[in-house]
Amino acid sequence: MFAPLSKKLADLGYGVFRFDFRGHGESGGRSVEMTIEGELADLEAAVREVKRKGFKKIGLLGASFGGGTATIFAALKRKELQFLCLWYPVLNYDHTFINPYLPWLKNQMARMRRDLEEKGWTTIPNDGKPFRIGKKLFDEMNWYFPYKELAKIRLPVVIIHGDNDSYVPYKDSLEYIKNKPGEAKLITIKGADHGFGGENEKLYKEEAINKTVLTFRRYL
């Protein structure tokens, strides 16, 4: 989804900087070494590079786990940004990973805790494939609270989330956006699962992309 969104924004004259966090996609590193601290450092480096290229107004988009990281970053570096947009964000690590509300991990927690204790790493399903993560990341989830950081952000925030998300609780977005001071909006993609998948995936994704473009046009 990021590629078609980037093209639409570029066609409208926006500069777009898109990257994979360390241990993901085309970036170096191993997923087992992924940490929130490392992702925050990656985001800081990305914003620094965008500013070095001469861009003064910056909007930040983060998705899923990266949405939680983007929220923490926006609270720490709010003077660097004009607004924050989040797709199906993980705002409460406890609800999604530590004591998960939804079945995708709830039924695997005994195995995962045993793995972390015995091996120092475990796996979670990711697009049907096992994704290896380390104990340090799980430890960090007890130290960082994106939903608390969201309540500190004065920037405009727009969350776009499917109300049928089976990975990240939609009700977290519904609840926590209410505590955000200043301008805040939740856009619901009705029927969409995580990643805006589901029965009408093409339509869900088109709607989410179009709403995101409108968000950028409003605030940048």
TAVENUR-V940882 format. One record per backbone hydrogen bond with DSSP energy under -0.5 kcal/mol. NH is the residue of the N-H (numbers start at 1). CO is the residue of the C=O. If there is no record, write none. Layout:
nh:NH co:CO
nh:NH co:CO
This chain:
nh:5 co:1
nh:6 co:2
nh:7 co:3
nh:8 co:4
nh:9 co:5
nh:10 co:6
nh:11 co:7
nh:12 co:8
nh:12 co:9
nh:13 co:10
nh:14 co:9
nh:18 co:16
nh:23 co:28
nh:24 co:21
nh:27 co:24
nh:33 co:30
nh:34 co:31
nh:39 co:35
nh:40 co:36
nh:41 co:37
nh:42 co:38
nh:43 co:39
nh:44 co:40
nh:45 co:41
nh:46 co:42
nh:47 co:43
nh:48 co:44
nh:49 co:45
nh:50 co:46
nh:51 co:47
nh:52 co:48
nh:53 co:49
nh:54 co:51
nh:55 co:50
nh:58 co:56
nh:60 co:83
nh:62 co:85
nh:64 co:87
nh:66 co:63
nh:67 co:64
nh:68 co:64
nh:68 co:65
nh:69 co:65
nh:70 co:66
nh:71 co:67
nh:72 co:68
nh:73 co:69
nh:74 co:70
nh:75 co:71
nh:76 co:72
nh:77 co:73
nh:80 co:77
nh:81 co:78
nh:82 co:58
nh:83 co:58
nh:84 co:156
nh:85 co:60
nh:86 co:158
nh:87 co:62
nh:88 co:86
nh:88 co:160
nh:90 co:64
nh:91 co:89
nh:96 co:92
nh:97 co:93
nh:98 co:93
nh:99 co:94
nh:101 co:95
nh:104 co:166
nh:105 co:102
nh:106 co:102
nh:107 co:103
nh:108 co:105
nh:109 co:105
nh:109 co:106
nh:112 co:108
nh:113 co:109
nh:114 co:110
nh:115 co:111
nh:116 co:112
nh:117 co:113
nh:118 co:114
nh:119 co:115
nh:120 co:115
nh:120 co:116
nh:121 co:115
nh:122 co:133
nh:124 co:131
nh:126 co:129
nh:129 co:126
nh:131 co:124
nh:132 co:130
nh:133 co:122
nh:135 co:120
nh:138 co:134
nh:139 co:135
nh:140 co:136
nh:141 co:137
nh:142 co:139
nh:143 co:140
nh:144 co:140
nh:147 co:91
nh:148 co:145
nh:149 co:145
nh:150 co:146
nh:151 co:147
nh:152 co:149
nh:153 co:149
nh:153 co:150
nh:156 co:82
nh:157 co:183
nh:158 co:84
nh:159 co:185
nh:160 co:86
nh:161 co:187
nh:163 co:189
nh:164 co:192
nh:165 co:162
nh:172 co:169
nh:173 co:169
nh:174 co:170
nh:175 co:171
nh:176 co:172
nh:177 co:173
nh:178 co:175
nh:179 co:176
nh:180 co:177
nh:181 co:179
nh:185 co:157
nh:187 co:159
nh:187 co:185
nh:188 co:186
nh:189 co:161
nh:189 co:187
nh:190 co:188
nh:192 co:189
nh:193 co:197
nh:196 co:193
nh:197 co:194
nh:201 co:198
nh:204 co:200
nh:205 co:201
nh:206 co:202
nh:207 co:203
nh:208 co:204
nh:209 co:205
nh:210 co:206
nh:211 co:207
nh:212 co:208
nh:213 co:209
nh:214 co:210
nh:215 co:211
nh:216 co:212
nh:217 co:213
nh:218 co:214
nh:219 co:215
nh:220 co:216
